[in-house]
Amino acid sequence: MTHRIRTTWHMLVLAFRADPRVATVATLLVVLASGVVAGTAVCQRWLVDAAGLGDVGGVAAAVIVGVLAYTMSSALERVQMNLRPYLADLVSVHVQHEVLRVTAHIPTIEHLERVEYLDRLTTLRRGTFSLAALCWTVVETLAAVVSLGLSLFLLAEIHPALSLLALCVTPVLVCNGKGQRLRRTAQDAVAQTVRHEEAMHALCLQPESAKEVLIAGNGPELSHRAERLWEQTTRQQRIALLKGMAWTALGWSCFFAGLAGALAIVAYLAVADRASTGDVVLVIWLAERLRQQVSGSVTGAGAIAQAGHIADHYLWLRDYADALPKGTTSAPDSLTTGISLRGVTFSYSGDETPCLMDIDLDLPAGSTVGLVGVNGAGKTTLVKLLTGMHRPDQGSIDIDGRRLADIDPAQWSARCAGAFQDFAKLQLRAREAVGVGDLRHIDDSDAIESAVDRAGARQTVMRLPDGLDTQLGTVFDGTDLSHGQWQKLALGRAMMRTSPLLLIFDEPTAALDPQAEHDLFESFAHQAQTARRRGAITILVSHRFSTVHMADVIVVLSDGRVAESGSHAELLALGGHYAELYNTQVQAYR
Ligand SMILES: Nc1ncnc2c1ncn2[C@@H]1O[C@H](COP(=O)(O)OP(=O)(O)OP(=O)(O)O)[C@@H](O)[C@H]1O
């Protein structure tokens, strides 16, 4: 409960931060509106009773005050209806920024590969608006409850038995709560199906996958599958909705029975001359208002519970980010001994078999390390562990004698740079697509130009209509590039950091032509020489032995274990796994 109060408070703070004036006005209006309903009801009784007594002054005063109260109530309702979505929109944008910021600051990527996290993120993304509206829902619900209390007080004044109507509100709340819970459970249950359905749609709509989809002619099948998933989602939600509606109807039936009883009581009192005509009018008018007030309170309570549910996911995300070890040791500025791994074992979440087992490795400072192995051997996973994106389940990784687990993750990732096989195609201006590799130098043209040169991307940039100022990608009406050209810019991004201690190239040349690959490796070799002085380690992951053979140390991974390691000559002489792979490739090129 306290965490929901914390979230409600946080949303209120966000609303006041987003637009303090409008937030203040909205709060005042809600408070005012809560008293206006009772005021209007009292005026009606006053009017009827004054008319009955022939009190002209009383009638005139009741009409004036009543009209004012009614006009005020309608006006407040209108203003609130406009202000609330406006504020909720503002807060919603703030919440989305927060979610992005928190997600972007998590230094590991484990959460992005976990179903539980992705499901929570889907539910959170779909429910941001109700979360943003939470504080107003709370304030308005409180106002509706106060208003309801005033109405019940007026009824009790006529006869104490009428206050029993308050009891009839309970079944509405209980049944509505039950209905809401059913809907929320269904919402969580479909989160994964929703993601699945979105992924199917994306396959048909995104240019990267559209080619394959088109040529295989599987678009209609994918769309059919997406439809089936959508039907599955809506069916589950529809069933929950219908069950929820049945519960709600049951609750309201109890309330209406109570309301009918109240009207019967006041009619009996009027006949027995124990209630005035004004009292009868007041009860009739309040009967309708009570329905609205109860409905307002119940809807509000439901919205609060719904937003509270979304808030649970939101707080989970924040707590998850906070709970990650921050690291108390600073990252070194240079390496003198290197990186060593001892007994490193790692499995992906949910996998029973470890993907890396008992890895003992020494990567000497200033060396170039080649990482080879068949598909699925664990090369990329090892890279993820070295860069701190994942943490080993067992064993340790030491960076120049400092435990990687103790090093501030942000500092270590600032000492790493890399280009990966699944590189991002950033549809920005070319200078930004390269410059974001080191945000400190994103406006530094010299740094960007130099990175472009070192990545062998000069020709690519020269062909762009506005050079580095060209907008890339078709999404924003820019220039599209070939896959290899995109990869060259991704390499440029990796080159933005000029003094990394760990430089990763995970199959960086897969999309490049032979000349580009040759030029690039000459450039890598030159940079590795320069980097050697500060002990930087360059890791080349590749299936092309023409690339790897120049590395100082070659590590061969097989089934998640280190099968062999040594120089090219040593491994060939060993006649083992590496020699076999190398000879097979050499023969294939003959
Ligand atoms: N995010 C993930 N979640 C679960 N399992 C994964 C994940 N990423 C990789 N794996 C599994 O871990 C094993 C090693 O994958 P990894 O990507 O490290 O291999 P690799 O040697 O880099 O392969 P390739 O040469 O094909 O790039 C594979 O069996 C793969 O299925």
The ligand as an ORCA input file, in Angstrom:
! r2SCAN-3c Opt
* xyz 0 1
  N      19.715    -13.921    -25.146
  C      19.857    -15.237    -25.105
  N      19.020    -15.970    -24.354
  C      19.142    -17.315    -24.290
  N      20.089    -17.994    -24.943
  C      20.959    -17.326    -25.709
  C      20.886    -15.902    -25.831
  N      21.867    -15.486    -26.653
  C      22.528    -16.604    -27.021
  N      21.981    -17.701    -26.459
  C      22.439    -19.079    -26.582
  O      23.785    -19.145    -26.114
  C      24.576    -19.954    -26.954
  C      25.812    -19.148    -27.394
  O      25.378    -18.047    -28.180
  P      26.401    -16.963    -28.709
  O      25.629    -15.910    -29.388
  O      27.289    -16.584    -27.613
  O      27.222    -17.844    -29.760
  P      28.285    -17.356    -30.831
  O      29.470    -18.250    -30.665
  O      28.527    -15.905    -30.767
  O      27.522    -17.741    -32.166
  P      27.608    -17.084    -33.647
  O      28.910    -17.489    -34.249
  O      26.473    -17.725    -34.349
  O      27.457    -15.618    -33.508
  C      23.700    -20.399    -28.097
  O      23.331    -21.741    -27.854
  C      22.488    -19.523    -28.040
  O      21.342    -20.233    -28.348
*
